[in-house]
């Protein structure tokens, strides 16, 4: 009796089968077979607002690449045996029969077409090697028939059936959709969906381990038809989704011996919606010792936009919020726009340090007007002294090379909060070593081998905006003694097999492509 028909009802552990391998599409769970070549996407209509697919045991290059990644992550050549050991050692491990059945699963597709009472109407479409040998779990279920397809319904209304080359498990409406799609003439399926196919191609993952497709308009329409939300709220959701993700979004996960890559493509996004600036340049200019670094393009513009939106929302009740803010500015002797936001260009945020004693970090802002940004240090010191009870900003004596600065020591932190400016750099940081590195870095992140190696794994055109050195984090964790017990030591052992995380994006012609890559050692 095949396990795949019972995942939701009886075996939650099996839904997490293959442990970490599920993050790679659950590939390499078993030997690759010759059958089960049917594509779940061919059984799902192209009009479905949501579709996702996981390659469980696909065979070919997809599986061999995933196995190469898993060999590095798991630290063994026999990944199948190690995955089986991990799964069977879990609290709700599958039986031997269930495990063997699961290994026959090739690909699983998930979809929904509508929301009925806020519950999705859809199904899992499971391609199994040897569909004729599949025995459905019919115990205690009612048999029904739709277009000559027999299916079984349990007490909760969940159905299971064999439809051509697939096992289908889901709602009754979802099953009927699959039958109609497979038996209909000239029915466009997810295999024919150009937005889905083009998205995967642009993400460089034509045959990914896992993928998902979201039709934003269809999704919002499904929410509207369900009646679960008021029309005005649905309208706001529609506007926000269309501005943020575009008409459609495609997600893809792929892996090989060098990396695990997660990609997202938004098609039909609002052009020019992002802040102007260069996040990558800001990222690369941060200190070379950073193990966490983020590039923030056009910080002043972003903050100005956020402030304006907040004021508009706050003023919706009829109060003169803008006037109140102006009165506060006059009382404190500072103008937020002229004294702060006007000179803020691109910025970077970083953390560094290998021990508790030298850990620290800072926000580094590139100033377009060094004179104004240097003067802002003194104005901020005065504002903090006036507005923050108990705050005692003191002259900066622990950092060299600053044109202006002050520091605040608090009981909650073992190191001071420092505000400093030097030339075209304005810094707010924790700890003197981090602030000194931010003001005048001896080496920059862009010149480090770890960054270059990670950045080289991004697809062409994707510019980095985030970098995390996992090796350095592992060393820091060991310095904290987190490897002192067996569980911590094992977790750090796995962490040691990863190199870095790097993420970036590309915005071009109404299409936004984002990618996050985890490199493998």
C-alpha positions in Angstrom: 0.0 0.0 0.0 1.7 3.2 -1.1 2.5 5.8 1.6 1.9 8.9 -0.5 -1.9 8.6 -0.1 -1.6 8.8 3.7 0.9 11.6 4.3 -1.6 14.2 5.6 -3.7 11.8 7.6 -1.3 9.4 9.4 2.4 10.2 8.9 3.5 13.7 9.5 7.1 12.5 9.8 6.9 11.2 6.3 5.9 14.6 5.0 9.4 15.6 6.3 11.0 12.6 4.9 14.6 12.8 3.8 15.2 15.4 6.5 17.5 18.1 5.1 17.1 16.6 1.6 13.5 18.1 1.4 15.2 21.5 1.4 16.8 20.3 -1.8 13.5 19.1 -3.3 13.8 15.8 -1.4 16.0 14.4 -4.2 18.3 11.5 -3.8 16.0 9.6 -1.4 16.5 6.4 -3.4 17.7 4.8 -6.5 16.6 6.5 -9.7 14.1 4.4 -11.6 13.1 4.2 -15.2 9.4 4.8 -14.8 7.4 7.6 -13.4 8.3 10.1 -16.0 4.9 11.8 -15.9 5.0 15.5 -15.1 2.5 16.7 -12.4 2.4 20.1 -14.2 0.6 18.3 -17.1 -2.3 17.5 -14.8 -2.8 21.1 -13.5 -4.6 23.9 -15.4 -2.5 26.9 -16.4 -5.2 29.1 -14.8 -4.4 27.8 -11.2 -3.4 30.8 -9.1 -0.8 28.7 -7.2 1.3 25.7 -8.2 4.4 24.2 -6.6 6.4 21.1 -7.5 9.1 19.1 -5.6 11.4 16.7 -7.3 11.6 13.7 -4.9 13.5 11.1 -6.9 13.7 12.6 -10.4 16.8 10.8 -11.8 19.1 12.3 -14.4 21.3 15.4 -13.8 18.8 16.9 -11.3 19.3 14.0 -9.0 23.0 13.6 -9.5 23.6 17.3 -8.8 21.5 17.1 -5.7 23.4 14.1 -4.5 26.6 15.9 -5.0 25.4 18.7 -2.8 24.1 16.3 -0.2 27.4 14.4 -0.1 29.1 17.6 1.1 26.3 18.6 3.5 25.9 15.1 5.1 29.6 14.3 5.0 29.2 10.9 3.4 29.3 9.2 0.0 26.2 7.1 0.7 23.6 9.9 1.0 20.6 7.6 0.6 21.7 5.5 3.6 22.4 8.6 5.7 19.0 10.2 4.9 17.2 6.9 5.7 19.1 6.7 9.0 18.1 10.3 9.9 14.4 9.8 9.0 14.1 6.5 10.7 15.6 7.9 13.9 12.9 10.6 14.1 10.1 10.4 16.6 7.4 9.3 14.1 9.5 7.4 11.7 7.8 5.6 8.7 7.7 1.8 8.5 10.0 0.0 6.2 7.1 -0.6 3.7 6.1 3.1 3.8 9.7 4.2 3.3 10.2 1.9 0.3 6.9 3.2 -1.2 8.0 6.8 -0.7 11.3 6.1 -2.5 9.2 5.3 -5.6 7.8 8.8 -5.7 9.3 10.8 -8.5 7.7 14.3 -8.3 4.9 15.9 -6.3 2.9 18.8 -7.6 0.6 20.9 -5.3 -2.0 23.3 -6.5 -5.2 25.1 -5.6 -7.8 26.7 -7.9 -10.1 28.5 -5.5 -10.9 29.2 -1.9 -14.2 27.8 -0.7 -15.0 29.1 2.8 -11.3 30.2 2.9 -10.2 26.6 2.4 -8.2 25.9 -0.7 -9.7 23.7 -3.3 -6.8 21.7 -4.7 -4.7 18.6 -4.5 -1.3 16.9 -4.5 -0.5 15.3 -7.8 2.0 12.5 -7.2 4.0 10.9 -10.0 5.0 7.4 -8.8 7.3 4.8 -10.4 5.0 1.9 -11.2 1.5 3.4 -10.9 -0.1 0.0 -11.6 1.4 -1.4 -8.5 0.0 1.3 -6.2 -2.6 0.2 -3.7 -4.7 3.1 -2.4 -5.8 3.2 1.3 -9.6 2.7 1.0 -10.3 1.5 4.5 -13.3 3.4 6.0 -13.7 5.5 2.9 -16.7 6.0 0.6 -16.2 5.1 -3.0 -17.4 7.6 -5.6 -16.9 8.0 -9.4 -16.3 11.0 -11.6 -16.0 10.6 -15.4 -15.2 6.9 -15.0 -12.5 7.7 -12.4 -13.1 5.9 -9.0 -12.0 7.8 -5.9 -12.4 7.4 -2.2 -13.5 10.0 0.3 -12.8 9.9 4.1 -14.8 11.5 6.9 -13.0 14.8 6.5 -13.8 15.1 2.9 -10.3 14.3 1.7 -10.1 12.2 -1.4 -7.5 9.8 -3.0 -7.5 8.3 -6.5 -5.4 7.0 -9.3 -5.8 9.2 -12.4 -3.8 8.0 -15.4 -0.1 8.2 -14.3 -0.7 9.9 -10.9 -1.9 9.4 -7.4 -4.1 12.4 -6.5 -4.8 13.3 -2.9 -6.8 16.4 -1.9 -10.2 17.9 -2.0 -13.0 16.6 -4.2 -12.9 19.8 -6.3 -9.2 19.4 -6.7 -9.5 15.8 -7.9 -12.2 16.8 -10.5 -10.0 19.6 -11.7 -7.2 17.0 -12.4 -9.6 14.7 -14.2 -11.0 17.5 -16.3 -7.5 18.7 -17.2 -6.1 15.3 -18.2 -9.2 14.3 -20.2 -10.1 17.6 -21.7 -9.3 18.7 -25.2 -7.1 21.8 -25.8 -6.8 22.4 -22.0 -3.8 24.6 -21.3 -1.8 23.2 -18.4 1.1 24.4 -16.2 3.3 22.7 -18.8 1.9 25.3 -21.3 2.2 28.3 -18.9 4.7 30.7 -20.6 5.0 32.9 -17.5 6.0 29.8 -15.4 8.4 28.5 -18.0 10.0 31.9 -18.8 10.4 32.6 -15.1 12.3 29.3 -14.6 14.5 30.1 -17.6 15.3 33.6 -16.4 16.2 32.1 -13.0 18.6 29.7 -14.7 16.6 26.7 -13.4 14.7 25.1 -16.2 14.6 21.8 -14.3 14.7 22.8 -10.6 14.5 20.6 -7.5 11.6 22.7 -6.3 9.6 25.4 -7.9 6.4 27.5 -7.3 4.2 29.7 -9.4 1.9 32.4 -8.2 -0.6 34.3 -10.4 -1.2 37.4 -8.3 -4.4 38.5 -10.0 -5.8 34.9 -9.7 -4.8 34.7 -6.1 -6.5 38.0 -5.2 -9.6 37.0 -7.2 -9.7 33.7 -5.2 -9.6 35.6 -2.0 -12.3 38.0 -3.2 -14.6 35.1 -4.3 -14.2 33.3 -0.9 -15.9 36.3 0.9 -13.5 35.9 3.7 -12.4 39.6 3.5 -14.2 42.9 2.9 -13.9 44.3 -0.6 -11.9 47.3 0.5 -9.4 45.1 2.2 -9.2 42.9 -0.9 -8.6 46.0 -3.0 -5.7 47.1 -0.7 -4.2 43.6 -0.9 -4.5 43.6 -4.7 -2.7 46.9 -5.0 0.1 46.0 -2.6 0.7 42.6 -4.2 0.8 44.0 -7.7 3.2 46.7 -6.7 5.4 44.4 -4.7 5.6 41.2 -6.7 4.1 42.0 -10.1 1.5 40.1 -12.1 3.2 36.7 -11.5 5.9 35.3 -9.3 8.1 32.3 -9.9 10.3 30.6 -7.3 13.0 28.0 -8.0 15.4 25.9 -5.9 18.4 24.2 -7.4 21.6 22.6 -6.1 24.9 21.2 -7.2 28.3 20.4 -5.6 29.1 24.1 -5.2 25.9 25.8 -4.1 22.2 25.7 -3.2 20.4 28.5 -5.0 17.0 30.0 -4.3 15.6 32.3 -6.9 12.5 34.5 -7.2 11.2 36.3 -10.3 8.5 39.0 -10.2 7.1 39.7 -13.6 5.2 42.9 -14.3 6.5 44.8 -11.3 6.3 48.5 -11.0 9.4 50.0 -12.7 11.5 52.3 -10.7 9.9 51.3 -7.4 13.1 50.7 -5.6 15.4 53.3 -4.1 18.0 54.7 -6.4 21.6 53.9 -5.5 24.2 51.2 -5.5 23.7 48.5 -2.8 26.6 46.5 -4.1 29.1 49.3 -4.0 28.1 50.1 -0.4 28.4 46.4 0.5 31.8 45.9 -1.1 33.1 49.0 0.7 32.4 47.7 4.2 35.3 46.4 6.4 37.0 43.2 5.2 36.5 41.5 8.6 32.7 41.7 8.4 30.9 38.3 8.7 27.5 39.9 8.1 27.1 42.7 5.6 24.0 44.4 4.0 24.0 47.1 1.3 21.2 49.7 1.6 20.8 51.8 -1.6 19.6 55.4 -1.2 19.1 55.4 2.5 18.0 59.0 2.7 15.5 58.6 0.0 14.1 55.4 1.5 13.7 57.0 4.9 12.1 60.1 3.4 9.5 57.9 1.6 8.8 55.9 4.7 8.4 59.0 6.8 6.0 60.6 4.3 3.9 57.4 4.2 3.8 57.2 8.0 2.7 60.9 8.2 -0.1 60.3 5.6 -1.4 57.3 7.6 -1.2 59.2 10.9 -3.0 62.2 9.4 -5.9 60.1 8.1 -7.7 60.7 11.4 -7.8 64.5 10.8 -4.9 65.5 13.1 -2.2 67.8 11.9 0.6 65.3 12.5 3.0 67.2 10.1 2.5 70.4 12.2 3.2 68.5 15.4 6.4 67.1 14.0 7.5 70.5 12.9 6.9 71.9 16.4 9.0 69.0 17.9 11.8 69.8 15.4 11.8 73.4 16.4 11.9 72.6 20.1 14.9 70.2 19.5 16.7 72.5 17.1 16.9 70.1 14.2 15.3 69.6 10.8 15.0 66.0 9.9 15.1 66.6 6.2 17.8 69.2 5.9 20.1 68.1 8.7 19.8 64.3 8.3 18.1 62.9 5.3 19.4 65.4 2.7 22.9 64.1 2.7 22.3 60.3 3.2 23.3 58.3 0.2 24.0 54.6 0.0 24.6 52.8 3.3 25.9 49.5 4.6 25.3 47.6 7.8 27.8 45.1 9.1 28.9 43.0 12.0 32.4 41.7 12.8 34.4 40.1 15.6 35.5 36.6 16.5 35.0 36.8 20.3 32.6 38.5 22.7 35.3 41.0 23.6 35.7 42.3 20.1 32.3 41.7 18.5 30.6 44.8 17.2 29.0 46.4 14.1 28.0 49.6 12.5 25.8 51.4 10.1 28.0 53.2 7.5 26.3 56.0 5.5 28.0 57.6 2.5 27.5 61.4 2.7 26.8 63.5 -0.3 27.6 66.6 1.8 30.4 66.0 4.3 30.1 69.4 6.0 26.4 68.9 6.8 26.9 65.2 7.9 29.7 66.2 10.2 27.6 69.0 11.7 24.8 66.5 12.2 26.9 64.7 14.8 26.8 67.7 17.1 23.1 68.3 16.5 22.3 64.6 17.3 24.3 64.8 20.5 22.3 67.8 21.6 19.0 66.2 20.7 19.8 63.0 22.6 20.8 65.0 25.7 17.5 66.9 25.5 15.1 64.1 24.5 16.4 61.0 26.2 16.1 60.9 29.9 19.3 59.8 31.6 21.4 59.9 28.4 24.8 61.4 28.9 26.6 61.7 25.5 30.3 62.2 26.1 33.2 63.3 23.8 34.6 60.5 21.7 38.0 59.4 23.0 38.1 55.7 22.1 38.2 56.1 18.3 40.9 57.7 16.2 40.5 59.4 12.9 37.0 60.9 13.4 36.3 64.5 12.5 33.4 64.6 15.0 31.8 62.1 17.3 30.4 61.2 20.7 29.6 58.0 22.6 26.9 56.7 25.0 27.6 54.0 27.5 24.6 52.0 28.7 24.2 49.4 31.4 22.5 47.1 28.9 25.5 46.8 26.5 29.2 45.9 27.3 30.4 48.4 24.7 29.4 52.0 23.9 27.1 53.3 21.2 29.2 55.6 19.0 28.2 58.3 16.5 31.1 59.6 14.4 31.9 61.2 11.1 35.1 61.3 9.0 35.1 62.8 5.5 32.2 61.4 3.5 31.5 58.6 6.0 28.9 58.9 8.8 28.9 56.0 11.2 26.6 54.8 14.1 28.1 51.7 15.7 28.6 49.4 18.6 32.2 49.1 19.9 35.3 51.2 19.1 37.0 48.5 16.8 33.9 48.3 14.5 33.6 52.1 14.3 37.3 52.6 13.5 37.1 49.9 10.8 34.0 51.6 9.4 35.6 55.0 9.3 38.8 53.8 7.7 38.8 50.1 6.7 42.2 48.5 6.3 40.7 46.0 3.8 37.3 46.0 2.2 34.8 43.2 1.9 34.9 43.4 -1.9 38.6 42.4 -1.9 38.2 39.3 0.3 38.3 35.8 -1.2 35.2 34.7 0.7 33.1 37.4 -0.9 34.5 37.0 -4.4 33.9 33.2 -4.3 30.3 33.7 -3.1 29.5 36.5 -5.5 30.8 34.3 -8.4 27.9 31.9 -7.7 25.2 34.4 -8.5 23.6 34.4 -11.9 24.8 37.0 -14.4 23.2 40.4 -13.9 22.3 39.8 -10.2 24.1 42.3 -8.1 24.9 41.4 -4.4 23.2 43.2 -1.5 23.7 40.7 1.3 26.7 38.6 2.5 27.0 36.2 5.4 30.3 34.4 6.1 29.1 31.1 7.6 32.7 30.0 8.3 33.3 33.1 10.5 30.0 32.6 12.3 31.0 29.0 13.0 34.3 30.1 14.5 32.5 32.8 16.6 30.0 30.1 17.8 32.9 27.9 18.9 34.4 30.8 20.7 31.2 31.1 22.7 31.5 27.4 23.6 28.4 26.3 21.7 30.2 23.1 20.7 30.4 22.1 24.3 27.7 19.4 24.0 27.0 16.7 21.5 24.0 18.4 19.9 25.9 21.8 19.5 29.0 20.1 18.2 26.9 18.2 15.6 25.2 21.4 14.5 28.5 23.2 14.1 29.9 20.3 12.2 27.1 20.7 9.6 27.7 24.5 9.6 31.4 23.9 8.8 30.3 22.3 5.5 28.8 25.6 4.2 30.8 28.6 3.0 28.7 31.7 2.8 25.3 33.1 2.0 25.0 35.8 -0.7 21.9 37.4 -2.1 21.2 40.1 -4.6 18.7 41.3 -7.2 18.2 42.7 -10.7 15.5 45.1 -11.7 15.0 45.5 -15.4 12.0 46.3 -17.6 9.3 45.5 -15.1 10.9 42.3 -14.1 12.7 41.8 -10.7 14.9 38.9 -10.2 16.2 38.0 -6.8 18.6 35.2 -5.8 20.0 33.8 -2.6 22.9 31.4 -2.8 24.4 29.2 -0.1 27.9 28.0 -1.1 29.3 24.6 -0.1 32.8 23.9 0.8 
